[in-house]
């Protein structure tokens, strides 16, 4: 994991982005202390609809009781 100060990060941002895209994690330091992390984004997980079986009955669409609603709003 590389550590780069803010000035160098500004100067070489394009290079740092390429390194991060390649999988490297880079710590950007401010005043010698770690301040931010630059790293690769994870690929989104592909989701396929319809994998669960079963049916939703009418009760699913009924309003929740007041006690249940209150618990969700805490």
C-alpha positions, 0 to 999 in steps of 0.5 A: 500500500503506497502512501502519498502526500496531498501535493504529490497526489494533486500533481500525479492524480492521473497516475494514481488513478491508473494504479488504483484501477489496477487494484492498488490501494493508495493512502493520501496523507495530509501533514504526514497523517493518513487522510484518505484512501484511493482504491479500485471500485468493486464490480457490481454484483449481477442480480437475476430477478425471479430466483425466489419461488413462492407467491405474495398473498394479499396480506403483504399489501395490507397496511402495517399495524401502528406498533410495527410502523412505530418500530420502523420509525425509531 
